[in-house]
């Protein structure tokens, strides 16, 4: 049967309805990915793997990676490995990775890496020995080694000149000043697995 003569379907309406249907299908199941289309029946089974795919492989060794952090401008990526190294890679326009530098001879396994908000510093926090070391991206050298502490479970930058760290074993959160290279204050009695500064 045909549509009544007085009824006009707006241009592009069918495409809009198909897009809405596909969007609804994705929203109701985490197991769908972008390869799903409306021309095939999609049967969602709970034992189906989630739709993840690896876009790029950034390390070639067998070491376990504990933390990965992109710089805020997206031009660098740093990752901490269990073999007591931190790898800093550059990311070019084609999203290809190239090794910039490998930070080795670290005193302990690096558990946390984090770029400062302006991407001029990289904090490397250790799992056991000391707190962490601050590496200058521009000078390509460590500029501050914080030795007092028993490891870092997490850290967060407050601004370009200060950051906080949660102690791995003791219930402490400590604030540090980059400019003065000293501990500003310590909050005792707080055990934190993760820190976020808003």
N, C-alpha and C positions, 0 to 999 in steps of 0.2 A: 504494500500500500504506500502511496505517496503522501508527502506532507501537504496539508491544506495550502491552497494558493496564497492566502493572506499571511502565512507564517514564513518569516525570513530568518534563517539561521545565521547568526553573526559570523563574519569571516574569521577563520582560525579557531572556532569553538571546539571542533573535534580534537585538535592538537592540545588545547588547553585541558580538556577532559581527560585525555590520555596521560598528560603530564601529571595532573592531580592524582589520578589513579595509581601511577607508578610511585609518586611521592608517598602516598598513603601506604602502599605495600612496603616500602623501605622503612617507614616510621614504626610499623607494627612488628617488625622482626629485625633483630640485629644481625641475622645471618645472611641477609640479602646484600648484594654488592651492586656496583654500577653495571655489571654485565647482564643483569636481569632485564628482560623486556616483556612487553605486554602481549607479544605474539606467541608466547609459549607459556604453558601453565607452570607456575612455580609452586612446588610442593615443599613446604618447609618442614624439615625433620629435625628434631632436637639433637640428634647425634651428628648432624652436619657441622663441619668446622666453620668457625667464623671467617668471614671474607677479608682476610688480610693478605697482603702481598709485600714482598721485600722489594723496595725500589732501588736501593743502593747498598752495597756492602762496604763498610768503612774500615774494617780491620781484616788482616790476612793471617794473623797468627792464631794460636790456640788458647790465648789468654782469655780469662773471664773479664767482662767489662762490668764495673760497678756503677758508673755514672757517665752520662753523656750530656753535654751542654753546648748549644749553639750560641754564638755571640749575638747580640741584639741586632746588629746590622746584617746578620746572616752570612758574613764573609768567612768566619772561622767556626770550627767545631772542635771541641776538646773532649777526650774520653779517658777515664781512669781505669787502669787494668790491674789485675791481681799480681802481675809480675813486677810491681813497684815502678810502673812507668805511667806517664800521662802523654798522650799523643795529641798534638795540635795540628789540624789539617786546614788548608784553605779550600774554599768552595768557589769554583769559577762560575761564569754565566751559564754554562751548560750543565750545572749541578754535578760536576765531576770533582772528586776529592784529590788533593795532592798534599803529601806530608810536608808540613812547614818545619816542625821541630819535634823531637822526642825528649821529654824531661825524664831523666833516669837518675840513678843514684839517690833515690828518695829514701828517707829513714824507715818508712813503713808503707803498707799498701794504701794508696790514695782511695778514699771512699767517696769524696765529694769534689766536684769541680764546678766553678761558677764564675762567669764573667761579670765584671763591674758594669753598672748601667751605661757608662760611656765606652765600654769595651777596651779600656786601656790597661786593666789588671785582670789577672786570672787567679782566683783563690783555689788552692789545692789543699783539701782537708784530709787528714790521715785517720785510719781506723784505730790505731793504738798509740803510737809514739807522738807526743806533742799535739799541737792543735792543727797547724797548717803553715804553708808557705805562700807568700804572695809573689806572683810572677808578673813582671812588667811586659806587656805585649809589645810596646814600642822599643824598649831597651833590650828585649829578649834575654832577660836575666831575672833571677830571684832578687827581690829588693827587701824582703822582710821574712824572717823565719821565726815563727811563734813556737817556742819550745815547751812552755809550761802548759800542761794539760794531759788528758788521758784519751785523746781521740775525739773525733767529731762525728756526730750522727747526722747533722744537717746544718746548713748555714743559709743566711739571706743577707743581701746587701740592703742597707737602709738608704744610702746615697753613694756617690762616688768616693766619699771620704770615711765611711764607717759601715760596719757590718756586725751581725750577731751570729754566734755559734752555739749549738746545743752540744753539751758534753756527752760523750758516748757512754760513760759508766756512772758518772755522778749526776745528781739532779741540779744541774747548773745551766744557765744561759748567760753568755758573756758578750758584752758589746766592746768592739775594738775600734780604735781610731787609726786610719791609714796615715793621715798627715803626721800625727805625733808618734806613730808606731808604739802604741801602748794600749793596755786594757783600760777602758773607761769606767766600766762598772760590771758587776756580776749580780745576777738574780739567782739566789739559792733556793732550793726546794721545788724547782720546776723541772720535771723530766719531760723532754720533748723529742718525739721521733721525727718531726718535721716542723720547720719554721717558715712562715710566710709573712712578709712585710707589705702592708697595703698603704 
